């Protein structure tokens, strides 16, 4: 069977207007609980936080906690305190600092003047070139992260977690914060709840490749992301996976929060998957067949892929704008992102 046509792809992202209407009372209840809390009221009123912690921000917690007001409120308050402690609201726009990870020793000049995210240089030193690619071919859709797991020295990272644990935790934090800035912007400007898709390529993974110390630490990091960045991850696709690794996943997935584990999909050999309509279905919810690289069953022959940061320029502020009127009416807002090429 030939590749199926891009026109067959349907945008399944739910409309924010529909979600706000459906969960209006719960969102208001959570907001009331936040403002009834002394610390919550203080943080909500600080600077431009009232604009930041709006109904769309609260909606993410309501959705992740299945409409439970008490648990959604507790999670939102914990996140506000966490963001205050880490001074995340003072960062401004860091989307332009998102770079593909893996230092190529043949081209050191490309890395000399990089404005690294905290901890990113350490992580890059543990990776081969293009081990982690952050890709956004369509600025009206979310980020696609492609991780070639066999090119990541997880043993070196695990050792670094002990020697420089701050570096690793900081990279996790700021990488997810920059990702969230992209996803939140796309959500607000398109009026559709937009999430991240991660593709883990296991073709170069052997039995001794993966450090279980790293897996345990990364599982903890996944929980933090899910707690403080709700509705962040849409799907994690494990591709080109050997049978032994699939069996190991069935045992190891218990280490992950249930709400994370249920977002993981195992796919067959990607070149074979690209020949059937259903084979690529999980991935094509997030990227078109035209933009998906050929090595993953798509039609894009460009490699390596351009980095997401090329879509953005340095800015002073990334606080969300007021909810567009078009979004409330259920229409699609016009993108208004500064492009590095403009």
Secondary structure, 3 states (H helix, E strand, C coil): CCCCCHHHCCCCCCEHHHHHHHCHHHHHHHHHHHHHCHHHHHHHHCCCHHHHCCHHHHHHHHHHCCCCHHHHHHHHHHHHHHHHHHCHHHCCCCHHHCCCECCCHHHCHHHHCCCCCCCHHHHHHCECCCCEEEECCCCCCCCEEEEEHHHECHHHHHHHHHHCHHHHHHHHHHHHHHHHHHHHHHHHHHCECCCEEEEEECCCCCCCCCCHHHHHHHHHHHHHHHHHCCCCEEEEEEECCCHHHHHHHHHHHHHCCHHHHCCEEECCCHHHHCCCCCCCCCHHHCCCCCCCEHHHCCCECCCCCCCHHHHCCCCCCCCCCCCCHHHHCCCCCCCCCCCCCC
